[in-house]
Amino acid sequence: MRSPPPPQSQQSYNNSPYGGHMGQQQQQPTAGLGAGPNFGPAFGGLMNDHTAQMGFQMGQSAVKVGQEYMEQNINRYIPLPALKHYFNVSTPYVLRKLLLVLFPWRHKPWSRAQARPTSSSPSHDPSSYYTFLPPRDDINSPDMYIPVMAFVTYILLSTLLAGLRGAFHPEVMGLTATAAFAIVVVEILGLKFGTYILSISNESQLLDLVAYSGYKFVGVIVTLVLAEILNRGAGTGGWAGWTIFIYTYLANALFLMRSLKYVLLPDASSSPGAGMQTVARSQRNRRTQFLAFYSCVVQLVFMWILTRQESMSAKVVGGKV
């Protein structure tokens, strides 16, 4: 048997053409990692280039102009600063407001509280020195937090009830949301048309009407939940469902009539410096009729549709399947 070849020394391995070349390749990356200046000048020269800085500044200017353009166009149709006032709520306010919407029978007074702003206004108009308190400080102030949350809760609750009855389908949620959104849009358009006919041009009063239009979802949610419990899953029909529906409808109608009185029937003596002026007798009669029609007739039709929308959507989807 032949003996194994003697091991090569490290020196001979390094002296070989392959060993020396591989050693240099293994050492080059290590040296490169420690040599920061080899890469620094390239990036440093790019950032210090005047052309690159000019392009960066032009990009910032373009973004700033675009943001200003978007804010101007959005504020033209949606007054964002005014919307912040309607979402300035607190937990005690939300609880008290829900109780007021459901039990408005003995509540007094209904007028909104006013306060002077801290900063003095240069204008000599008395209306500029007064402003309404935010919802968190005034129970009679309208807000948009409860209507928005009630709108979303109504859609989710209708879908849940359809699932409990074994009629769940993804299209039920879409149909329910579409119907609810369509009712809200039609109601807002009707309010906009009514404010135009009745010469109500104040933008804040229009936002108040939009906020008040969403409180009916509170009564609809209560009707759906209690009717489902009392009827044992039979829906909003029967004497129990109709009794709850009539109560929530009457409570919502009284709440709207009392709350919207200061918007549609302003009285300078009861709201000094609020920017509201008295109206003529004929105009006042038309506003009273509009208030009664909107609070009683319109709300009755829309609330009835909303309480039956879940079952109607389930039937439509079931017919397609």
C-alpha positions in Angstrom: 0.0 0.0 0.0 1.2 3.5 -0.8 1.5 6.0 1.9 -0.6 9.2 1.8 1.0 12.3 0.4 2.5 14.6 2.9 0.3 17.6 3.9 1.2 20.9 2.2 2.2 23.8 4.3 0.3 27.0 4.5 3.2 28.8 2.9 3.2 26.5 -0.2 -0.5 27.0 -0.5 -0.2 30.7 -0.5 2.7 30.6 -2.9 0.6 28.6 -5.4 -1.1 30.5 -8.1 -4.6 29.4 -7.1 -4.1 29.8 -3.4 -2.7 33.3 -3.6 -5.5 34.4 -5.9 -8.2 33.0 -3.6 -6.6 34.6 -0.6 -6.7 37.9 -2.3 -10.3 37.5 -3.2 -11.3 36.7 0.3 -9.5 39.7 1.6 -10.9 42.2 -0.8 -14.5 42.3 0.5 -13.2 42.7 4.0 -11.1 45.6 3.0 -13.9 47.0 1.0 -16.4 47.0 3.9 -14.0 49.0 6.1 -13.2 51.4 3.3 -16.1 53.8 3.5 -14.6 56.6 1.5 -14.6 54.4 -1.6 -18.4 54.7 -1.8 -18.9 58.0 0.0 -17.8 60.4 -2.7 -20.2 59.0 -5.2 -23.3 59.5 -3.1 -22.0 62.7 -1.5 -21.3 64.1 -4.9 -24.9 63.3 -6.0 -26.5 64.9 -3.0 -24.3 68.0 -3.3 -25.0 68.4 -7.0 -26.9 71.7 -7.6 -29.1 70.1 -10.3 -30.3 67.4 -7.9 -31.0 70.0 -5.2 -32.9 72.1 -7.7 -35.0 69.1 -8.7 -35.7 68.2 -5.1 -36.9 71.8 -4.4 -39.1 71.8 -7.5 -40.7 68.5 -6.4 -41.4 69.9 -2.9 -43.0 73.0 -4.5 -45.1 70.9 -6.8 -46.4 68.8 -3.9 -47.2 71.9 -1.8 -49.1 73.5 -4.7 -51.0 70.2 -5.2 -52.0 70.0 -1.5 -53.2 73.7 -1.5 -55.2 73.0 -4.7 -56.8 69.9 -3.2 -57.6 71.7 0.1 -59.2 74.7 -1.7 -61.4 72.4 -3.9 -62.4 70.2 -1.0 -63.2 73.1 1.3 -65.4 74.5 -1.5 -67.8 71.6 -1.3 -67.0 70.1 2.1 -66.1 72.7 4.8 -63.6 70.7 6.8 -63.2 73.3 9.6 -66.9 73.3 10.2 -67.1 69.5 10.2 -64.6 69.4 13.1 -67.2 71.2 15.2 -69.7 68.4 14.6 -67.3 65.6 15.7 -66.2 67.4 18.9 -68.0 65.0 21.2 -67.4 63.1 24.4 -68.6 59.9 26.0 -71.1 61.5 28.4 -72.5 63.6 25.5 -73.1 60.5 23.4 -74.9 58.7 26.2 -77.1 61.7 27.0 -77.8 62.3 23.4 -78.9 58.8 22.7 -81.3 59.0 25.7 -82.6 62.3 24.4 -83.3 60.9 20.9 -85.2 57.9 22.4 -86.9 59.8 25.3 -87.5 63.4 24.2 -90.8 63.8 25.9 -89.9 65.9 29.0 -86.7 67.5 27.8 -86.4 71.3 28.2 -85.0 73.7 27.0 -84.4 72.9 23.3 -82.5 76.1 22.4 -78.8 75.8 21.8 -76.2 77.4 24.1 -74.1 80.3 22.9 -70.7 81.6 24.0 -68.5 84.4 23.0 -65.2 83.6 21.4 -62.1 84.4 23.3 -60.5 86.5 20.6 -62.1 89.7 19.6 -63.4 90.0 16.1 -62.5 93.1 14.0 -65.9 93.0 12.4 -68.8 95.1 13.7 -71.4 92.4 12.9 -73.0 91.2 16.2 -73.1 87.7 14.8 -69.4 87.5 14.7 -69.1 87.9 18.4 -71.3 84.8 19.2 -70.9 81.2 18.4 -72.6 77.9 19.3 -71.0 75.7 21.8 -69.7 72.3 20.5 -71.7 69.2 21.1 -69.6 68.0 24.0 -70.6 71.2 25.9 -74.2 71.4 24.8 -76.7 68.5 24.7 -78.9 70.4 22.2 -76.1 70.8 19.7 -76.3 68.5 16.6 -73.4 66.2 15.9 -72.3 63.9 13.1 -70.6 61.2 15.2 -73.8 59.5 16.3 -75.4 59.6 12.8 -72.3 58.2 11.2 -71.8 55.4 13.7 -75.5 54.6 13.7 -75.4 54.3 9.9 -72.5 51.8 10.0 -74.1 49.9 12.9 -77.4 49.6 11.0 -75.6 48.0 8.0 -73.7 45.5 10.2 -76.8 44.7 12.3 -79.0 44.0 9.3 -76.4 41.6 7.9 -76.1 39.9 11.3 -79.8 39.4 11.5 -79.9 38.0 8.0 -77.2 35.5 9.0 -79.1 34.5 12.2 -82.1 33.7 10.1 -80.1 31.6 7.7 -80.4 34.1 4.8 -76.9 35.5 4.9 -75.2 36.2 1.6 -72.5 38.7 0.8 -74.9 40.6 -1.5 -77.2 41.3 1.5 -74.6 43.7 3.0 -74.1 45.5 -0.3 -77.8 45.9 -1.0 -78.5 47.1 2.6 -75.7 49.6 2.4 -76.8 50.8 -1.1 -80.4 51.3 0.0 -79.4 53.1 3.2 -77.0 55.4 1.4 -79.6 56.1 -1.3 -82.1 57.1 1.4 -79.5 59.4 3.0 -78.6 61.0 -0.4 -82.3 61.5 -1.3 -83.0 63.1 2.1 -80.1 65.4 1.9 -81.0 66.5 -1.6 -84.6 67.1 -0.5 -83.3 69.2 2.4 -81.0 71.1 0.1 -84.0 71.9 -2.2 -86.1 72.8 0.8 -83.5 75.2 2.2 -83.2 76.8 -1.3 -87.0 77.3 -1.6 -87.3 78.6 2.0 -84.3 81.0 1.5 -82.1 79.3 4.1 -78.7 80.2 2.8 -76.5 79.8 5.9 -74.1 76.9 5.3 -74.0 76.0 9.0 -77.8 75.5 9.0 -77.5 73.1 6.1 -74.9 71.1 8.0 -77.3 71.0 11.0 -80.0 69.6 8.8 -77.6 66.9 7.4 -76.7 66.0 11.0 -80.3 65.8 12.1 -81.2 63.5 9.2 -79.0 60.7 10.6 -80.6 60.4 14.0 -83.4 58.2 12.7 -80.9 55.3 12.4 -80.9 55.2 16.3 -84.6 54.4 16.4 -84.3 52.0 13.5 -81.6 50.0 15.3 -83.6 49.9 18.5 -86.6 48.7 16.5 -84.7 45.9 14.8 -83.0 44.7 18.0 -86.1 44.7 20.3 -88.4 43.3 17.6 -85.9 40.5 16.9 -85.9 39.6 20.7 -89.6 39.8 21.3 -90.7 38.1 18.1 -88.0 35.4 18.6 -86.4 35.9 15.2 -89.6 36.6 13.3 -88.5 40.1 12.2 -90.2 43.4 12.8 -93.7 42.2 12.1 -96.5 41.5 14.6 -97.8 43.7 17.4 -94.5 43.9 19.2 -92.6 45.1 16.1 -95.2 47.6 15.2 -95.5 49.0 18.7 -91.7 49.5 19.0 -91.6 51.1 15.5 -94.4 53.5 16.3 -92.8 54.6 19.5 -89.3 55.2 17.9 -91.0 57.0 15.0 -92.9 59.3 17.3 -89.8 60.0 19.5 -87.8 60.8 16.4 -90.5 63.0 15.0 -90.8 65.0 18.3 -87.0 65.3 18.6 -86.7 66.7 15.0 -89.6 69.1 15.4 -88.2 70.6 18.6 -84.6 70.6 17.4 -85.1 72.0 14.0 -87.4 74.8 15.1 -84.4 77.2 15.7 -83.1 76.4 12.2 -86.3 76.8 10.1 -88.1 79.2 12.4 -85.5 81.6 13.7 -86.4 84.1 16.3 -84.1 87.1 16.9 -85.3 87.5 20.5 -84.5 84.0 21.5 -81.1 83.9 19.8 -79.4 87.3 19.9 -76.3 87.8 17.9 -76.6 84.3 16.3 -76.9 85.6 12.8 -80.6 84.6 12.6 -83.2 87.1 11.4 -86.9 87.0 11.7 -88.9 85.9 8.6 -92.1 87.1 7.2 -95.4 85.5 8.3 -96.0 83.8 4.9 -92.4 82.5 4.8 -92.8 81.3 8.5 -95.9 79.4 7.6 -94.2 77.6 4.7 -91.3 76.7 7.0 -93.7 75.3 9.6 -95.4 73.2 6.9 -92.0 72.0 5.7 -90.9 71.1 9.2 -94.1 69.1 9.9 -93.9 67.3 6.6 -90.2 66.4 7.0 -90.5 65.4 10.6 -93.7 63.3 10.3 -94.3 62.1 6.7 -90.7 61.8 5.4 -89.4 60.2 8.5 -92.2 57.7 8.6 -91.6 56.5 5.1 -87.8 56.3 5.4 -87.9 54.6 8.8 -90.4 52.0 7.5 -88.2 51.2 4.5 -85.1 50.9 6.7 -86.8 48.5 9.2 -87.9 46.3 6.3 -84.8 46.6 4.2 -83.0 43.6 5.7 -85.9 41.2 4.8 -86.3 42.7 1.4 -82.6 42.3 0.6 -82.7 38.7 1.7 -85.7 38.0 -0.5 -84.0 39.6 -3.5 -80.8 37.6 -3.0 -82.8 34.4 -2.3 -84.6 34.9 -5.6 -81.4 35.2 -7.5 -79.9 32.0 -5.9 
